[in-house]
Amino acid sequence: MLLSQIITPKGARHVVAREGTEAFTVNGVENVYDLALRCADAGTSLVACIEELGFGRSVDLAGALQEGRVLPPITHPDPAHLHLTGTGLTHLGSASTRDAMHQSPAEDTALTDSMKMFNMGLEGGKPANGAAGAQPEWFYKGTGMAVVPPEGALISPDFADDGGEEPEIAGIYVIGAEGTPFRVGFALSNEFSDHVMEQVNYLYLAHSKLRPASFGPEILVGDLPEDIRGTSRIRRGDKTIFEGAFLSGAANMSHSIANLEHHHFKYGIFRQPGDVHVHMFGTATLSFAEGVRTEPGDIFEIEAPGFGLPLRNTLTSAAPAPAPSQMLRVHPL
């Protein structure tokens, strides 16, 4: 089952459930957040809860997407309680680009920290019997204020050196009343980043990740497929300037999803009742690695079988910010 959220031309919100090509509104709920918490509190699966609520009218989901009426597939009524996070160096092949970015000529015979981290995942990222495995790289992207809807604009700040796509799978979670994480499902995501800034020094990784991100348009409810073979494209005008396969799922990863989830939710601050988490699992595919430099107006498109409609976003540059002396004044107490 695939879940999404739409808004009607008159402003009403609906949860939409889809099986195959047929999509219908779900009765009794206006958003996926309320639906997920209701199921978590009742100890009922999403599918069972939706079937109990029943279905309403048919929805042309592709048409709604074209009209800009498809929302992010989950939101929080207070955006400060939605957390965008992620982890890198988790996919087979993901270390090569990072290693090249962070290696200087004088270090060509030494392992970079990126390669060391990747090797730790290869050796211990898939522990058996529910044990905790190797700790992955982890980063923070922002709150719900940084979420961009499908078909929306990914705005690159005026101080950015680059604005590049990262096609990934994201896990979607709500935290139940007792602080227990519940997985809603998985979605396509564009973990938009500044790769040129990161290339200056790997310690700039944290800065490079503080960018908007998009995910959806639909959430796949259920287990993540073992072998995901998707496509990432960049369109510029009437031309496709980049197209590459992106692989995900356990068969193509150095860490298990369970291990990545453990190392995120082991922190109590990420188990606050009512919060939403969108946690991105990494990628091995970057147009940046192929020498592509994006420009305002470029359209990113990410799709994968089983995940529903493609995720598309347009790259936009922010207007120049005021000078530091005009933008922020800190007053001593």
Buried (B, 14 or more C-beta within 10 A) or exposed (E): BBBBBBBEEEEEBBBBBBEEEEBBBBBBBBBBBBBBBBBBEEEBEBBEBBBEBEBBEEBEBBEBBEEEBBBBBBBBEEBEBBBBBBBBBBBBEBBEBBBEBBBEEEEEEEEBBBBEBBBBBBEBBBBEEEEEBBBBBBBEBBBBEBBBBBBBBBBBBEEBBBBBBBBBBBBBBBBBEEBEBBBBBBBBBBBBBBBBBBBEEBEBBEBBBBBBBBBBBBBBBBEBBEEBBBBBBBBBEEEEBBEBEBBBBBEBBBBBBBBBBBBBBEEEEBBEBBBBBBBBBBBBBBBBBEEBEBEEEBBBBBBBEEBBBBBBBBBBBEEEEEEEEEEEEEEEE
